[in-house]
Amino acid sequence: MIDLSEQGKGVWTLALRRFLSDRVGLVSAAIVIFGLILVLASMAGVIASQWTNEVAIGHAPPHWLLNDGSAPDSKYQAQGGAALSKTSIASNKDQPTPSDVLDPIEAEMRLIGAYRASPSQQAATSTDIKDPIADELNAAGKRIGQYQAIPLSERAQSTAWGADKWGRDVLDKTIKGAETSILVGLSAALMATLIGSLMGAYSGWYGGWVDDLCNWIYNVFNAIPGILLILAIAAVLDSKGVLSVVIILGVTAWTGVYRLVRGEYLKHRERDYVRAAFAIGASPVRRMFVHILPNVSHVILVQFSLLTVSCIKAEVILSFLGFGVPVDGVSWGTMLTEAQNDLLLGIWWQLAAATLAMGVFVTALSLFTDALRDALDPRLTH
């Protein structure tokens, strides 16, 4: 039955009204918007800008795991993550405390420094031969000196979500990793969706040689296994970084969107409402993107949601193989890869943080796009 209250209203107005009545969609949209705000704040340096700083001992647990709120002792670090309790802390009073923890390479660095500062050694080595790692040793010595300048009582403190093996805050890494993963996922999915939608629209609408050309390009890309195509394009680009990952995934993930959009346009171009638009003088471009596009947008949104999840997963694979995020960067993918070895030692908080953040955002994005699909699909009754 036709709802008379919706007569005379535009497609987008009706879609907005139906979306606002979906509570799950609204909550999901709020989570997605919150995630995007975190990404923008991280890019601007407002939050997580100091994620590389060593703020705790390696593998320090979250502070809420420590029953008395004290800092983890050296025994915890040596055991690789056994949970502390008040009894275990009390029974190990004679064990070394955080103030007794020494830098494991401090003695070696002192010997190197003394060797390089000794006049006799300098005279013995006064040749044209240059130490190939002199610059690296000097830089490492400066970083160790800066770290040792921090009081042991301060750098041994735990953090809200614990620390990784380098003593960096896991929560800051998760937020900074969200910047990379969400940007890669959304940007690559948007690029692939635009390519597939435009090619599918023109192929399905015009047919003929346009359809043949687009189908030929589709068959070429679809005939090559996905991972091989990704690695081939990555080798051709010969560069690392977020932009390279976006380009690699964007130009390889559009085939599914093209196939579905082409089929929808082949079906809708003969519908009565499109013929009516032609009768009143609407141009082909207007019929394609003003009349038909809103009626196939639910298909595009579903594909965009699926592609976002796929691109986030593909970023993990590329980073693991060395074609993704560079060594000095971080993403959810690199965190998961790094946490694999930590999990064998019972250190689970980095894996939990990255998994929880990825799961919440991906689920919210999927529910949000499902709500948009339901709101834009004119065949569904509300």
N, C-alpha and C positions, 0 to 999 in steps of 0.2 A: 504494500500500500504506500502511496506517495505521501510524504509528509508535507502538508500544505504550508507549514511554517518556514520551510526551506526554499520555497519557490521565489525566484527573482534574486537569489543570492549567488555570488560568484563561487567558483570551485575552491579557491584558496580560503575564502571566508568560512565555507562549510567545513573544510578540512581543519581549520584552526579551532572551530567550535567543537568538533568531534575529538580533537587531540586534547583540548583543555578538560574534557570530561573523563579522560583516562588517567587515573591516579598513578598507576604503575609507570606510565609513560612520563608523567610529570616528575616523579621521584628519580627515574632514570636520567631524565634530562638535567636535573639538578646535579647529580653525581658527575655526569659528563662535563657540564659547565664548570664544576669545581675542579675537575682534573685539568681542564684547559686553562683555568686561572692559575693553578700551580705551575703549569708549563710556562706560561707567560711570565710569572714572577721569577721562576728559575732562570729564564732567558735574560731577564732584566737584572739579575744579580741580587734580587731582594732576599731570596731564600736559597739555601744549599750552595751558596757561592764558595764556601770553604770546605767543600766535601773532601778535598784531598788532604786536609790537615790531619795529623795524628793526634787524636784526642783521648786515646785510651791505650792500654796494652793490647797486644794482638789477641783476637778472639775473646775479648771481654764480653761477658754475657749482658743481657738487658738488666738494668738496675732493679726491675721488679722481680727478677729471679733471686736476688740477694735478700734473704729474709730480714737481715738487720740493716740493710741499706749501705753496708760497707763496700769498699772497693774489692775486687777479686784479687786473691793472693797469687803468688807465683806458682803454687801447686796446681791451681785451677788452669793456668796457662800451660803448664807442663803436661797435664793429663788431657788437654785438648777439649775441655768443656764439661767435666763432670759437675753436676749441680751442687751448689754450696748450700749448706744449712747452718743453723746456729750451732748445732752440736759439732759439725765437722770443723767449723772455725774455732770453736773452743778447744777441741782436741788437738789442734795443730798450732798451739801458741808458740811452740819452740821452733816451728818451721820458719824459713825466711819470709819476711814481710815485704810489701811492695818497695819499701825504702832500701831493701837489700838486693833488689833485682839489678843486675848489671847488664850493660850493653854487650851482647855476645861477641862483637867484633871490635870492642873498644881497645883491647890490647894490641890487636893487629894494626889498627889505625895509628896507635901511638908509635909502634915500631916503624911504620912507614913514614910517619912525620919526622921521627928522629933520624931515620936514614937519609931522608931528603935534605934535612937541615945540617947534617954533619959535613964540615969542610973537607975532612979526609975522604969521605965518600964522593963528594963533589969533585975533588981533584982526581980521584981514581977513575971517575966516569966522565971526565971533561973531554968528551969526543963529540963528533957531530951526530951521534946516535940520539934520537929523541925517544923518550918513553911514550909508547903508543897509547897508553891509558892514563897519561898524566892528568889531562883535563878532566877525565871522568873521576879519577881519585880525588882531585881537588874539589870538584863539585859534591861528591859524596861526603867528603870530610866536612864541608860547610853545612850540608844538610844535617849530618849527625851532630855537629856542634850546636846548631840551632835547636835540635830536638833535646840535646842534653842540657841546654840552658833552661828548659822548663823543669820546674821542681818535680821530683818523682811522685810526690803525693798528689800532684795535679794531673799528670799524664797517666796515672794508673786508675783514675776514676772511670767508672762505667758510663754508658750513655743510655738514652731512653730505649733504644732497640738494639743495643749491643754494638760491637765493633767487628770489623773483618780482621783478616790476619795481619794487616798493616796498621791496625789501630784506628782506622777511619770509621766515622759514624755511619752505621748501616742505614739509618733513617734519612740522612742527607744523601747518601748514595741512591736510595730508592727514589727520592724526589728528583734528583739530577738524572737518574736513569729514565724516569717517566718522561722527561723532556725529550730525550732521544727517541725512545720507543714510540711514544704517542705521535711525535712529529713524523717519524718514519712511517708508522702505520697509517695515519690519516692522510699524509701528503701522497704517499705512493698509491693508496686506495683511491684517493680523489683523482689523481692523474690517470690511473687505469680506468676508472669509471667514466671520465670525460672522453678518453680515447674510444673506449668501447661503445659508449652511448652515441657519440657523434657518427662513428662509422656505421653502427647499426641503424641509426635513423636514416642516414642518406642511402644506405644500401637497401633497406626495406621500402623506402618511399619511392625512389627513382627506378630501382630495378635495372635491367639492361646491362650495359657495359660497366656501370658504376657498381652494380651488385656483383658482377663477375670479378672485377678488380679487387673489391673488398674481400670477397670469398677466397680469392687466390692468396692474399696477404694473410688472412685468417688461417688457411690451411698450412701455409709455410710455418707460421709461429706455432700452430697446434701440433704439427708433426714432430717437432723437436722436443725431447723430454725437458720438463720444466727446469730441473736442477742443472742440466747441461747448458741450457740456454742462459740461465742466470750466471753461471760461471764463465761462459764465453763472453758475455757482455762485460762482466767484471774485469776479465783479462784485457779486453779491448780498451776500456776506460783507463785501466792501470792507475787508479787512484783510490784512496780511502776517504771516508767521511760520510756524513749524513746525506749530503746532496747526491753522491754517487750511489748510495743504497736506494734512495728514492727513485733515481732514474732507472736503475737496474730493475727494480720491482715494478715500476710504473709501466715500462715498455714490454713487460713479459706477462702481466696479469690481466690484460684487458680482454682476452679471447672469450671468456665465459660471459661477460657483460655484452659483448658484441652479438653473440649467438642469440641470447634471449631478447635483446632489444630489437634486433632485426626481425625476429619472429613476431613480436608484438606490433611492429609497424606494418608488416605485411598483412596482419589481421585487421588493424584499425583503419588503414587507409581506404578501405571499401565500406566503412560504416556510414550510416545515414547522417550522423552529425558532421562528419567530415565532408560529405557531399553537400550538405546544407551550407557549410562554411564556404565551399567553392561557389555555390549559387549566389551568395551575397558578395562575392568578389574578393575573398581572402586569398592572399598570396600563398605559394607553396611553403615558404618559410614560416608564415604565421600558422598555417594548418599543422605543420610538423611540430612546432615548439610551443604554440599557445593552445591548440585544441587537442592534439594527440598526447603530447608529453605529460600533462597532468594525469592522464588515464593510464600511463605506463610507469609513472614515477615510483609506484610501490615496488615494482620489479627492480628498478635501479637502486632503490634504497636497501633492499634486501641484499643485493649483490655488493653494495658498498660496505655494509656491515660485515659480510663474510670476508671480503677482501681485506678489511682492516685487521681482522684477526689473523688472516693468512700472512699478511705483510709483517706483522709483529713477530710471528713465528719464523718467517723467512729471514728476518733481521738476526734472529738468534743463530741460524745456520751460517749466514754470511760472516757474522762476527767470530764464530767458532772456527771457520775456515780461513780467517785472516783477510776477508774482503769487505768486512763491515766497519764497525766502529773502530777507530784507531786505538792504539795501546793507551794513550793518555785520556781517553774518553770512557764513559760508562753508560750502560743501558741495562734494561731488565735482562736482555739476553746474555751480556757478559757477566752479570751478577749470578745468573743461574748456572752458567758454565763454571764460574769460580767456586760456587757453593757445592758443586758435586764432590770435590775432594774434602771439603770441610765436613760434609755430612757423614763421611766415614769416621770422623773423629767425634761425632755426636754434637757438632756445632750446626744448629739448624736455623738460627734466627735470620741469617741473610737469605737463605732459601725461602723461608716463610714470608719475609718482608716482600721480596720480589714477586713471589707467587700470589700473595694476597692482593698486592697492588694491581698486578696484571689481571687477576680474576675479577676483581670488583669493577675495574674500568671496562674490560671487555664485555662482561655480563650487562652492565648498565648501558653500554653502547648498543648491544644487541636488542635489549628491551626497548630502548629509545627508538631505534630504527623500525622495530616491529610496530610500535605505536604510531609512528609516522606512516607506515605502510597501511595500517588499518584506517587511519584518518583520510588518506588520499585515495583509497580504493573505493570507487563509487558503487561497486557491486555488493559491498558489505553493508548490512543494516546495523544501525546503532540505536 
